[in-house]
Amino acid sequence: MKKRVIMIVEDNYEDQEVDSPLAFLQEKGFQVDLVGLKKNKNLKGKKGASKIVTTHAISDVRAEDYDGLIIPGGWAPDKLRIIDGVLDFVRAMEGDQKPIAAICHGPQVLINAEVVKGKRLTAYRAIWKDLENAGAEVLNKPVVVDGNLITSRHPGDLKYFNRAFLGALERG
Amino acid sequence: MKKRVIMIVEDNYEDQEVDSPLAFLQEKGFQVDLVGLKKNKNLKGKKGASKIVTTHAISDVRAEDYDGLIIPGGWAPDKLRIIDGVLDFVRAMEGDQKPIAAICHGPQVLINAEVVKGKRLTAYRAIWKDLENAGAEVLNKPVVVDGNLITSRHPGDLKYFNRAFLGALERG
């Protein structure tokens, strides 16, 4: 059976941070579900270079059905971080210590899910202060792996991010 | 002599949160300088409904020349919050206890300037958690005034925000 990964998305995501991991993981044989606030919703990247359609609504998925979680950046996390269903899902994946990958502004969702305290991670520079205030240790590196948590700074880090997430999924 | 207010702006600001206070304060007789990373730069609102041109670069202004500071929301604060010159300016205004007004995502800049600890304030809901983690007490009200600090949640609060800022400028 294919391993299943959930990508949590909304409008104005960072185009490459959806397209690149999606293509990479599908090529490696993973099923990647695109989950937003509603099912079958057309979403656009903030740069206008990417379009996707959600496969599920967050209210219709269960953490036990997934092997890994990925949260792309852009402006989507600003919307997703205040949705209870999203935060409950993140906490359930963290509770099971399944791989959680977040890039750029994606870690904003992790702040609201309260899963970053004591963790070593990275993110887009604009939110470093918020992560430090939430109790995380922020490193300026292309990818940081701390247990089940994989984080990167921006689209330029995607090569390292994708590979580190794959490694965690294969170990998990 | 006209009282001078500085509005700190960058691209993708929340259109109404620039246009409304700008028109309101000018109508009340204030000089409003539009200050960004560069002088004479064309900036656009995130909704495409507003355009402005900066009057000064942040590196060319001094806090002692201003009677009040306003930080609109949108995605501009994500850019401004990591600019040392912006943070130094905010700290200088706070040091002199001059009126500081921030709306929506504007308070993100106040987090990086480290001026929110122990303050009562409000903001766009997505960043409440970041403000609490920075040591602020967040209230769900159209406008919150705590000493020299005036804050609001979103464009729907602008009527209250503009009036409260005017009150602080007239007292100051």
Interface residues (C-beta under 8 A of the other chain):
Chain A: W75 D78 K79 R81 I82 Q108 I111 N112 R125 A126 K129 D130 N133 A134 G135
Chain B: W75 D78 K79 R81 I82 Q108 I111 N112 R125 A126 K129 D130 N133 A134 G135
